[in-house]
């Protein structure tokens, strides 16, 4: 028995040594790497982000604070990459309700909180992301002034999104989501499609900028058969390198269900001007 155990331990040690050597030669693992294996979606209004959007009449303000973060990344010898990360964002709806008094008065209508974790993968022109999502909604101080009663709003779900980007100028994506739990009730399955189109980069004062158009469509996200559409047209501004963080300035148009949980099932149709900070 002793020699069997000794032989097994020797074999295990040699195997681990060989595997570690092969790993160091052919692949690598990085903690808190820069960038993303699956690039965040530009036009999805519930993609975790940091932004502010203002209506043309300056009465409605939509804010977001958050993002996605690859914690661990495995780069394989064949060029494929895998990542595990976390995501989260808070979304605020703020209404300016005083038009004659100075200073203007504002009310927080709603705050939605979303968080989760994901696994991402990319190989060549293709990338994929599988997310677990948890979201809640909370009525703001608007409740105290209007008498509106808050509702219970909670979501737990999975979402798989695949992306195809054959060139730096064009990206197409699609996916399916499944709600594990939804209160108020929602269709178990929903679909998502979208695209992003870019121009060439140009130089301005030592920095880079380019134009873009992005479109996102969700089908049955809250109500069967209802389409939630979001359009963005604007410019991206970067540092001197293409992998630098960027800011986006865009004109936005949204048509679909209200994005905020406390106004579940209500239709929404609005224009806004958006400012985004992308890591």
C-alpha positions in Angstrom: 0.0 0.0 0.0 2.8 2.4 0.8 4.5 2.0 -2.6 1.1 2.5 -4.3 0.5 5.7 -2.4 4.0 6.9 -3.1 3.7 6.1 -6.8 0.3 7.9 -6.9 1.7 11.0 -5.2 4.7 11.1 -7.5 2.5 10.8 -10.5 0.2 13.5 -9.2 3.1 15.8 -8.6 4.6 15.2 -12.0 1.2 15.8 -13.6 0.6 19.1 -11.7 4.1 20.2 -12.6 3.5 19.5 -16.3 0.1 21.2 -16.3 1.5 24.3 -14.5 4.4 24.4 -17.0 2.0 24.1 -19.9 -0.3 26.7 -18.5 2.6 29.2 -18.0 3.7 28.6 -21.6 0.4 28.6 -23.4 -2.1 30.6 -21.3 -2.2 33.2 -18.6 -4.6 34.3 -15.8 -4.9 38.0 -14.9 -6.5 39.6 -11.9 -8.4 42.8 -12.5 -7.4 43.2 -16.1 -8.1 46.3 -18.2 -11.1 46.3 -20.5 -13.7 43.7 -21.0 -13.9 40.3 -22.7 -17.5 41.1 -23.7 -17.7 44.8 -24.5 -20.7 46.5 -22.8 -23.7 47.3 -24.9 -24.1 50.9 -25.8 -27.8 51.2 -26.4 -29.2 48.9 -23.8 -30.6 51.4 -21.2 -30.2 48.8 -18.4 -26.6 47.9 -19.3 -24.7 49.0 -16.1 -23.2 52.4 -16.8 -22.4 55.8 -15.4 -24.4 58.5 -17.2 -26.9 61.3 -17.0 -29.6 62.0 -19.6 -31.7 65.2 -19.7 -35.0 65.8 -21.5 -35.1 68.7 -24.0 -37.3 70.8 -21.7 -34.9 70.2 -18.8 -37.6 68.7 -16.6 -36.7 65.0 -16.5 -33.3 63.7 -15.5 -32.2 60.0 -15.7 -29.0 59.2 -13.9 -27.0 56.0 -13.5 -23.9 55.0 -11.5 -22.2 51.7 -12.0 -20.7 49.4 -14.5 -19.2 46.0 -15.3 -15.8 44.8 -14.0 -13.8 41.7 -15.2 -12.3 40.3 -12.0 -10.4 37.4 -13.5 -9.4 36.8 -17.1 -8.0 33.6 -18.6 -6.2 34.1 -22.0 -5.8 30.8 -23.8 -3.0 29.9 -26.2 -5.5 29.7 -29.1 -6.5 33.3 -28.8 -9.7 32.8 -26.9 -10.4 34.6 -23.6 -12.6 33.9 -20.7 -13.5 36.2 -17.8 -15.5 36.2 -14.6 -16.8 39.5 -13.3 -19.4 41.5 -11.4 -21.9 44.1 -12.5 -24.1 46.6 -10.7 -25.8 50.0 -11.2 -28.2 52.3 -9.6 -30.7 54.1 -11.8 -32.4 57.3 -10.7 -35.4 59.2 -12.1 -35.4 62.9 -11.1 -38.2 65.4 -11.9 -37.9 69.1 -11.8 -41.3 70.3 -10.7 -40.8 74.0 -10.0 -40.7 76.3 -13.1 -41.0 79.7 -11.5 -39.2 79.6 -8.2 -35.4 80.0 -7.9 -33.6 77.8 -7.2 -35.5 75.0 -9.1 -36.9 72.2 -7.0 -36.3 68.5 -7.8 -38.0 65.3 -6.7 -36.5 61.8 -6.8 -39.2 59.7 -8.4 -37.6 56.3 -8.4 -34.4 54.5 -7.8 -33.8 51.0 -9.3 -30.9 48.9 -8.0 -29.4 46.0 -10.2 -26.5 43.8 -9.4 -25.1 40.4 -10.5 -22.3 38.4 -11.8 -21.3 37.1 -15.2 -19.0 34.8 -17.3 -17.7 36.2 -20.6 -16.0 34.5 -23.5 -14.5 35.8 -26.8 -12.9 34.2 -29.8 -12.1 36.1 -32.9 -15.2 38.1 -34.0 -17.5 36.4 -31.6 -18.1 37.0 -27.9 -20.7 35.9 -25.4 -21.8 36.8 -21.9 -23.9 34.8 -19.4 -25.3 36.9 -16.5 -27.1 36.4 -13.3 -29.2 39.5 -12.4 -31.0 40.7 -9.3 -33.0 43.9 -9.3 -35.3 45.9 -7.0 -37.2 49.2 -7.3 -37.9 51.8 -4.7 -40.1 54.9 -4.8 -38.4 58.2 -4.1 -39.6 61.3 -2.2 -42.1 61.7 -5.0 -44.2 59.4 -2.8 -44.5 62.0 0.0 -45.8 64.7 -2.4 -48.1 62.8 -4.7 -49.6 60.1 -2.5 -48.5 57.5 -5.0 -48.2 54.1 -3.2 -45.0 52.1 -3.8 -45.3 48.7 -5.3 -43.2 45.6 -4.6 -40.8 45.1 -7.6 -38.2 42.4 -7.6 -36.5 40.5 -10.4 -34.1 37.5 -10.5 -33.0 36.2 -13.9 -30.4 34.8 -16.3 -29.5 36.4 -19.6 -27.3 35.0 -22.4 -26.1 37.5 -25.0 -24.0 36.7 -28.1 -22.1 39.3 -30.1 -20.6 39.3 -33.6 -18.2 42.1 -34.6 -16.5 41.4 -37.9 -14.9 44.8 -38.1 -14.2 47.9 -35.9 -17.2 49.6 -37.6 -20.0 47.2 -37.0 -21.4 45.0 -34.2 -24.5 42.9 -34.1 -25.8 41.1 -31.0 -28.7 39.1 -29.8 -29.8 37.2 -26.7 -32.4 35.5 -24.5 -33.4 36.2 -20.9 -35.2 34.1 -18.4 -36.8 35.4 -15.2 -36.4 33.0 -12.4 -38.6 35.2 -10.2 -40.6 38.3 -11.1 -42.9 40.4 -8.8 -45.0 41.8 -10.4 -45.3 39.0 -12.9 -43.6 39.2 -16.3 -43.1 36.8 -19.2 -40.6 34.1 -18.3 -38.7 34.5 -21.6 -37.7 37.7 -23.4 -35.5 38.3 -26.4 -33.0 41.1 -27.2 -31.5 42.3 -30.5 -29.3 45.2 -31.3 -26.6 46.8 -33.4 -23.8 49.3 -33.2 -22.3 51.2 -36.2 -19.1 53.3 -36.0 -17.2 55.7 -38.2 -13.4 55.9 -38.4 -11.5 57.6 -35.6 -10.4 61.2 -36.2 -7.9 63.2 -34.3 -8.7 66.4 -32.3 -6.2 68.1 -30.1 -4.2 65.0 -29.5 -7.3 62.8 -28.8 -9.5 60.5 -30.8 -13.2 60.8 -31.6 -15.6 59.0 -33.8 -19.4 58.9 -34.5 -21.7 56.1 -33.7 -25.2 54.9 -34.0 -26.6 52.2 -31.7 -30.0 50.5 -31.4 -31.4 48.1 -28.8 -34.6 46.1 -29.0 -36.2 44.0 -26.2 -39.3 41.9 -26.9 -41.5 40.9 -24.0 -39.2 42.1 -21.3 -42.1 43.2 -19.1 -45.3 42.5 -21.1 -45.9 39.9 -23.8 -45.6 41.3 -27.3 -44.5 44.8 -26.2 -41.3 46.2 -27.8 -38.8 48.3 -25.9 -36.7 50.3 -28.3 -33.8 52.6 -27.6 -31.8 54.6 -30.2 -28.6 56.5 -29.7 -26.8 58.8 -32.1 -23.6 60.6 -31.0 -19.8 60.8 -30.7 -17.2 58.9 -28.6 -14.2 60.9 -27.3 -11.1 59.0 -26.2 -7.5 59.6 -25.2 -4.6 59.2 -27.7 -5.0 55.4 -27.7 -8.0 53.4 -29.0 -8.1 51.3 -25.8 -8.3 54.5 -23.6 -11.4 55.2 -21.5 -14.0 57.3 -23.3 -16.9 59.5 -22.9 -20.0 59.5 -25.1 -22.3 62.4 -26.0 -25.5 61.3 -27.7 -29.1 62.1 -28.6 -31.4 59.3 -27.2 -34.9 58.2 -28.1 -36.8 55.6 -26.1 -40.1 54.0 -26.9 -41.6 51.1 -24.8 -42.4 50.2 -21.3 -41.3 52.6 -18.5 -37.8 51.5 -17.5 -38.4 52.1 -13.8 -40.0 49.4 -11.6 -42.3 51.7 -9.6 -44.0 52.6 -12.9 -44.2 49.0 -14.1 -46.5 48.5 -17.1 -46.7 52.2 -18.0 -45.7 53.2 -21.6 -42.9 55.7 -22.1 -41.9 57.7 -25.1 -39.2 60.4 -24.8 -36.2 62.1 -26.2 -33.1 63.1 -24.2 -29.5 64.2 -24.4 -27.0 61.8 -22.8 -23.6 62.0 -21.3 -21.8 58.7 -20.6 -18.5 57.8 -19.0 -17.1 54.4 -20.2 -14.2 52.7 -18.4 
